[in-house]
Structure formats: C-alpha cells, structure tokens
Amino acid sequence: MNLRIHADELPVTVLEAVGFMANHAILRVADVKHDPEARTVTFPLNRFPITGKSIFTGTRHAKTAVRCRVTFRNVVGYKIDQHTKEMETINLIFGFKIKRNEIYLCSAEEDQGVPCFELRCQINFLDIEIKDE
C-alpha cells in the first residue's frame, strides 16, 4: 500500500479513516526523526491491516504486521512528551488524530491516566504519506 494525502481540507470521516489505519500499530520511539529544515517527521511503523468487522471491537485486524514508513510533511511545530521512563516501543491507541493544523498520536500505555508517550506535530496544511516497505 502507498497512500499519500495532500490537501487543505478534508471531511472529518476521511481524516478519521486515515488515522485509524495506524490503530494498534507498534512504533519504535528512537526511530522518530524530525528534520526542521525539510519540515518533515518520519518514522517506521508496524501496522496491522484491518481485515473485517467484529461485533465486539468494531474492527478485526490481521495477526501479521506490515512494516511501513510514515511521513508527515509541512511540519512547523514538533513536540514529544514522555511522561514516564524512556520506552523503546509503544502501541498506538486510535492511530493518528488529525485535525486542521495538528497531527497527534499517543501510546496505549499509561501511567496514572496519562499516556506514557505523546507526539504532536503542528502543520501548515495536510501532507501525509504511509508507504509499505
């Protein structure tokens, strides 16, 4: 799969669908790279493709992960918060949350109700690429 979305504005349902593609994915924290000169954030991700619907969880995911590279472009602000000890890998909960000028992701792992890892990218306009390796 190779998906690239470059748009000023998209319906909320499309943004949710794109973000949900990374639901339950595994991210290696040390591999998140920010290039302020190129205005990009890139990282490899092990995602579990959606294979169908489940009456209990809403979706059914493949058991085998697909390695992909995610690139956020037009990044004008970048912040990582690690609220607990350094974590090598995290599980993404609800994938990416994409709003008009922000892309947000956080770990499923929590410490006293606060995600252990959060990544916020402020963007000028939406330009996301998810490319399977």
MIMILO-671299 format. One record per residue (C-alpha): residue number from 1; residue in one letter; x negated, z negated, y negated. Coordinates in Angstrom, 1 decimal. Each point is the difference from the previous one (the first is absolute). Layout:
BEGIN
<site><zamar>NUM</zamar><keti>A</keti><px>X</px><pz>Z</pz><py>Y</py></site>
...
***
This chain:
BEGIN
<site><zamar>1</zamar><keti>M</keti><px>0.0</px><pz>0.0</pz><py>0.0</py></site>
<site><zamar>2</zamar><keti>N</keti><px>-1.2</px><pz>0.8</pz><py>-3.5</py></site>
<site><zamar>3</zamar><keti>L</keti><px>2.4</px><pz>-1.2</pz><py>-2.8</py></site>
<site><zamar>4</zamar><keti>R</keti><px>-0.8</px><pz>0.2</pz><py>-3.7</py></site>
<site><zamar>5</zamar><keti>I</keti><px>2.5</px><pz>-0.9</pz><py>-2.7</py></site>
<site><zamar>6</zamar><keti>H</keti><px>-0.8</px><pz>0.8</pz><py>-3.6</py></site>
<site><zamar>7</zamar><keti>A</keti><px>2.9</px><pz>-0.6</pz><py>-2.3</py></site>
<site><zamar>8</zamar><keti>D</keti><px>1.0</px><pz>-1.6</pz><py>-3.3</py></site>
<site><zamar>9</zamar><keti>E</keti><px>3.2</px><pz>-1.4</pz><py>1.5</py></site>
<site><zamar>10</zamar><keti>L</keti><px>1.7</px><pz>-0.1</pz><py>3.4</py></site>
<site><zamar>11</zamar><keti>P</keti><px>3.2</px><pz>-1.6</pz><py>1.3</py></site>
<site><zamar>12</zamar><keti>V</keti><px>-0.4</px><pz>-3.6</pz><py>1.2</py></site>
<site><zamar>13</zamar><keti>T</keti><px>0.9</px><pz>1.0</pz><py>3.5</py></site>
<site><zamar>14</zamar><keti>V</keti><px>-2.9</px><pz>2.4</pz><py>0.3</py></site>
<site><zamar>15</zamar><keti>L</keti><px>-2.4</px><pz>-2.6</pz><py>-1.4</py></site>
<site><zamar>16</zamar><keti>E</keti><px>1.2</px><pz>-2.5</pz><py>2.6</py></site>
<site><zamar>17</zamar><keti>A</keti><px>-0.3</px><pz>2.5</pz><py>2.8</py></site>
<site><zamar>18</zamar><keti>V</keti><px>-3.6</px><pz>0.9</pz><py>-0.9</py></site>
<site><zamar>19</zamar><keti>G</keti><px>-0.9</px><pz>-3.7</pz><py>-0.4</py></site>
<site><zamar>20</zamar><keti>F</keti><px>1.7</px><pz>-0.9</pz><py>3.3</py></site>
<site><zamar>21</zamar><keti>M</keti><px>-2.3</px><pz>2.4</pz><py>1.9</py></site>
<site><zamar>22</zamar><keti>A</keti><px>-2.7</px><pz>-2.7</pz><py>-0.3</py></site>
<site><zamar>23</zamar><keti>N</keti><px>2.3</px><pz>-2.9</pz><py>1.2</py></site>
<site><zamar>24</zamar><keti>H</keti><px>-1.9</px><pz>-2.1</pz><py>2.6</py></site>
<site><zamar>25</zamar><keti>A</keti><px>-3.2</px><pz>2.0</pz><py>-0.6</py></site>
<site><zamar>26</zamar><keti>I</keti><px>-3.4</px><pz>-1.7</pz><py>0.4</py></site>
<site><zamar>27</zamar><keti>L</keti><px>-2.3</px><pz>0.1</pz><py>-2.9</py></site>
<site><zamar>28</zamar><keti>R</keti><px>-3.7</px><pz>-0.9</pz><py>0.1</py></site>
<site><zamar>29</zamar><keti>V</keti><px>-0.5</px><pz>-1.8</pz><py>-3.3</py></site>
<site><zamar>30</zamar><keti>A</keti><px>-3.7</px><pz>0.9</pz><py>-0.5</py></site>
<site><zamar>31</zamar><keti>D</keti><px>0.8</px><pz>3.7</pz><py>0.2</py></site>
<site><zamar>32</zamar><keti>V</keti><px>2.2</px><pz>0.0</pz><py>-3.2</py></site>
<site><zamar>33</zamar><keti>K</keti><px>-2.1</px><pz>2.0</pz><py>-2.5</py></site>
<site><zamar>34</zamar><keti>H</keti><px>0.8</px><pz>0.3</pz><py>-3.7</py></site>
<site><zamar>35</zamar><keti>D</keti><px>-1.7</px><pz>2.7</pz><py>-2.0</py></site>
<site><zamar>36</zamar><keti>P</keti><px>0.8</px><pz>-0.6</pz><py>-3.7</py></site>
<site><zamar>37</zamar><keti>E</keti><px>-1.7</px><pz>3.2</pz><py>-1.1</py></site>
<site><zamar>38</zamar><keti>A</keti><px>2.1</px><pz>2.1</pz><py>2.3</py></site>
<site><zamar>39</zamar><keti>R</keti><px>2.9</px><pz>-2.3</pz><py>-0.5</py></site>
<site><zamar>40</zamar><keti>T</keti><px>0.7</px><pz>-0.3</pz><py>3.7</py></site>
<site><zamar>41</zamar><keti>V</keti><px>0.5</px><pz>-2.7</pz><py>2.6</py></site>
<site><zamar>42</zamar><keti>T</keti><px>-0.6</px><pz>1.1</pz><py>3.6</py></site>
<site><zamar>43</zamar><keti>F</keti><px>0.1</px><pz>-1.7</pz><py>3.4</py></site>
<site><zamar>44</zamar><keti>P</keti><px>0.4</px><pz>0.8</pz><py>3.7</py></site>
<site><zamar>45</zamar><keti>L</keti><px>3.2</px><pz>-1.4</pz><py>1.6</py></site>
<site><zamar>46</zamar><keti>N</keti><px>1.2</px><pz>-0.3</pz><py>3.6</py></site>
<site><zamar>47</zamar><keti>R</keti><px>3.7</px><pz>0.7</pz><py>-0.2</py></site>
<site><zamar>48</zamar><keti>F</keti><px>2.6</px><pz>0.0</pz><py>2.7</py></site>
<site><zamar>49</zamar><keti>P</keti><px>2.3</px><pz>3.0</pz><py>-0.4</py></site>
<site><zamar>50</zamar><keti>I</keti><px>3.8</px><pz>-0.5</pz><py>0.1</py></site>
<site><zamar>51</zamar><keti>T</keti><px>1.4</px><pz>1.3</pz><py>3.2</py></site>
<site><zamar>52</zamar><keti>G</keti><px>3.6</px><pz>-0.9</pz><py>-0.3</py></site>
<site><zamar>53</zamar><keti>K</keti><px>2.6</px><pz>-2.7</pz><py>-0.9</py></site>
<site><zamar>54</zamar><keti>S</keti><px>0.5</px><pz>-3.4</pz><py>1.5</py></site>
<site><zamar>55</zamar><keti>I</keti><px>3.1</px><pz>-2.1</pz><py>-0.3</py></site>
<site><zamar>56</zamar><keti>F</keti><px>-2.0</px><pz>-3.1</pz><py>-0.4</py></site>
<site><zamar>57</zamar><keti>T</keti><px>-2.8</px><pz>0.9</pz><py>-2.4</py></site>
<site><zamar>58</zamar><keti>G</keti><px>1.3</px><pz>3.2</pz><py>-1.6</py></site>
<site><zamar>59</zamar><keti>T</keti><px>-2.9</px><pz>2.2</pz><py>1.1</py></site>
<site><zamar>60</zamar><keti>R</keti><px>-2.0</px><pz>0.5</pz><py>3.1</py></site>
<site><zamar>61</zamar><keti>H</keti><px>-3.8</px><pz>0.7</pz><py>-0.4</py></site>
<site><zamar>62</zamar><keti>A</keti><px>-2.4</px><pz>1.7</pz><py>2.3</py></site>
<site><zamar>63</zamar><keti>K</keti><px>-2.2</px><pz>-2.3</pz><py>2.0</py></site>
<site><zamar>64</zamar><keti>T</keti><px>-3.2</px><pz>2.0</pz><py>-0.7</py></site>
<site><zamar>65</zamar><keti>A</keti><px>-1.4</px><pz>0.0</pz><py>-3.6</py></site>
<site><zamar>66</zamar><keti>V</keti><px>-0.9</px><pz>3.2</pz><py>-1.9</py></site>
<site><zamar>67</zamar><keti>R</keti><px>-3.0</px><pz>-0.3</pz><py>-2.2</py></site>
<site><zamar>68</zamar><keti>C</keti><px>0.5</px><pz>1.5</pz><py>-3.4</py></site>
<site><zamar>69</zamar><keti>R</keti><px>-1.6</px><pz>0.0</pz><py>-3.5</py></site>
<site><zamar>70</zamar><keti>V</keti><px>2.1</px><pz>-1.1</pz><py>-3.0</py></site>
<site><zamar>71</zamar><keti>T</keti><px>-0.9</px><pz>1.0</pz><py>-3.5</py></site>
<site><zamar>72</zamar><keti>F</keti><px>1.7</px><pz>-1.2</pz><py>-3.2</py></site>
<site><zamar>73</zamar><keti>R</keti><px>-0.9</px><pz>2.2</pz><py>-3.0</py></site>
<site><zamar>74</zamar><keti>N</keti><px>0.3</px><pz>-0.6</pz><py>-3.8</py></site>
<site><zamar>75</zamar><keti>V</keti><px>-0.7</px><pz>-3.7</pz><py>0.4</py></site>
<site><zamar>76</zamar><keti>V</keti><px>-0.5</px><pz>-1.6</pz><py>-3.4</py></site>
<site><zamar>77</zamar><keti>G</keti><px>0.1</px><pz>-3.6</pz><py>1.2</py></site>
<site><zamar>78</zamar><keti>Y</keti><px>-1.1</px><pz>-1.6</pz><py>3.3</py></site>
<site><zamar>79</zamar><keti>K</keti><px>0.2</px><pz>-3.6</pz><py>1.2</py></site>
<site><zamar>80</zamar><keti>I</keti><px>-0.5</px><pz>-1.7</pz><py>3.4</py></site>
<site><zamar>81</zamar><keti>D</keti><px>1.1</px><pz>-3.6</pz><py>0.5</py></site>
<site><zamar>82</zamar><keti>Q</keti><px>-1.1</px><pz>-1.8</pz><py>3.1</py></site>
<site><zamar>83</zamar><keti>H</keti><px>1.7</px><pz>-3.4</pz><py>0.0</py></site>
<site><zamar>84</zamar><keti>T</keti><px>-1.8</px><pz>-1.4</pz><py>3.0</py></site>
<site><zamar>85</zamar><keti>K</keti><px>-3.2</px><pz>0.5</pz><py>1.8</py></site>
<site><zamar>86</zamar><keti>E</keti><px>-1.4</px><pz>3.5</pz><py>0.3</py></site>
<site><zamar>87</zamar><keti>M</keti><px>2.0</px><pz>1.9</pz><py>2.6</py></site>
<site><zamar>88</zamar><keti>E</keti><px>-1.6</px><pz>2.9</pz><py>1.9</py></site>
<site><zamar>89</zamar><keti>T</keti><px>3.3</px><pz>1.8</pz><py>0.8</py></site>
<site><zamar>90</zamar><keti>I</keti><px>3.6</px><pz>-0.4</pz><py>-1.1</py></site>
<site><zamar>91</zamar><keti>N</keti><px>3.4</px><pz>1.2</pz><py>1.1</py></site>
<site><zamar>92</zamar><keti>L</keti><px>2.0</px><pz>1.6</pz><py>-2.8</py></site>
<site><zamar>93</zamar><keti>I</keti><px>3.5</px><pz>-1.3</pz><py>-0.3</py></site>
<site><zamar>94</zamar><keti>F</keti><px>2.6</px><pz>2.6</pz><py>-1.2</py></site>
<site><zamar>95</zamar><keti>G</keti><px>-2.8</px><pz>2.6</pz><py>-0.6</py></site>
<site><zamar>96</zamar><keti>F</keti><px>-0.6</px><pz>1.0</pz><py>-3.7</py></site>
<site><zamar>97</zamar><keti>K</keti><px>2.4</px><pz>-1.0</pz><py>-2.7</py></site>
<site><zamar>98</zamar><keti>I</keti><px>0.0</px><pz>2.9</pz><py>-2.5</py></site>
<site><zamar>99</zamar><keti>K</keti><px>1.5</px><pz>-0.4</pz><py>-3.5</py></site>
<site><zamar>100</zamar><keti>R</keti><px>-0.2</px><pz>2.2</pz><py>-3.0</py></site>
<site><zamar>101</zamar><keti>N</keti><px>-3.6</px><pz>-1.1</pz><py>-1.0</py></site>
<site><zamar>102</zamar><keti>E</keti><px>-1.1</px><pz>-2.3</pz><py>2.8</py></site>
<site><zamar>103</zamar><keti>I</keti><px>-0.9</px><pz>0.2</pz><py>3.7</py></site>
<site><zamar>104</zamar><keti>Y</keti><px>0.0</px><pz>-3.4</pz><py>1.7</py></site>
<site><zamar>105</zamar><keti>L</keti><px>-0.8</px><pz>-1.1</pz><py>3.5</py></site>
<site><zamar>106</zamar><keti>C</keti><px>-0.4</px><pz>-3.4</pz><py>1.6</py></site>
<site><zamar>107</zamar><keti>S</keti><px>-0.9</px><pz>-1.6</pz><py>3.3</py></site>
<site><zamar>108</zamar><keti>A</keti><px>2.6</px><pz>-1.3</pz><py>2.5</py></site>
<site><zamar>109</zamar><keti>E</keti><px>-2.3</px><pz>-3.0</pz><py>0.4</py></site>
<site><zamar>110</zamar><keti>E</keti><px>0.9</px><pz>-2.9</pz><py>-2.4</py></site>
<site><zamar>111</zamar><keti>D</keti><px>-1.4</px><pz>-3.3</pz><py>-1.1</py></site>
<site><zamar>112</zamar><keti>Q</keti><px>2.7</px><pz>-2.4</pz><py>-1.2</py></site>
<site><zamar>113</zamar><keti>G</keti><px>2.4</px><pz>2.9</pz><py>-0.9</py></site>
<site><zamar>114</zamar><keti>V</keti><px>-2.6</px><pz>2.1</pz><py>-1.9</py></site>
<site><zamar>115</zamar><keti>P</keti><px>-1.4</px><pz>3.2</pz><py>1.5</py></site>
<site><zamar>116</zamar><keti>C</keti><px>-3.6</px><pz>-0.4</pz><py>1.0</py></site>
<site><zamar>117</zamar><keti>F</keti><px>-0.9</px><pz>3.4</pz><py>-1.4</py></site>
<site><zamar>118</zamar><keti>E</keti><px>1.6</px><pz>2.1</pz><py>-2.8</py></site>
<site><zamar>119</zamar><keti>L</keti><px>-1.1</px><pz>3.3</pz><py>-1.5</py></site>
<site><zamar>120</zamar><keti>R</keti><px>1.5</px><pz>1.3</pz><py>-3.3</py></site>
<site><zamar>121</zamar><keti>C</keti><px>-0.7</px><pz>3.4</pz><py>-1.4</py></site>
<site><zamar>122</zamar><keti>Q</keti><px>1.2</px><pz>0.9</pz><py>-3.5</py></site>
<site><zamar>123</zamar><keti>I</keti><px>0.5</px><pz>3.8</pz><py>-0.2</py></site>
<site><zamar>124</zamar><keti>N</keti><px>0.6</px><pz>2.6</pz><py>-2.7</py></site>
<site><zamar>125</zamar><keti>F</keti><px>2.2</px><pz>2.0</pz><py>2.3</py></site>
<site><zamar>126</zamar><keti>L</keti><px>0.6</px><pz>0.2</pz><py>3.7</py></site>
<site><zamar>127</zamar><keti>D</keti><px>-2.6</px><pz>1.8</pz><py>2.2</py></site>
<site><zamar>128</zamar><keti>I</keti><px>-0.3</px><pz>-1.3</pz><py>3.5</py></site>
<site><zamar>129</zamar><keti>E</keti><px>-1.5</px><pz>1.7</pz><py>3.1</py></site>
<site><zamar>130</zamar><keti>I</keti><px>0.3</px><pz>-1.2</pz><py>3.6</py></site>
<site><zamar>131</zamar><keti>K</keti><px>-2.1</px><pz>2.1</pz><py>2.3</py></site>
<site><zamar>132</zamar><keti>D</keti><px>-0.4</px><pz>-0.6</pz><py>3.8</py></site>
<site><zamar>133</zamar><keti>E</keti><px>-3.6</px><pz>0.2</pz><py>1.2</py></site>
***
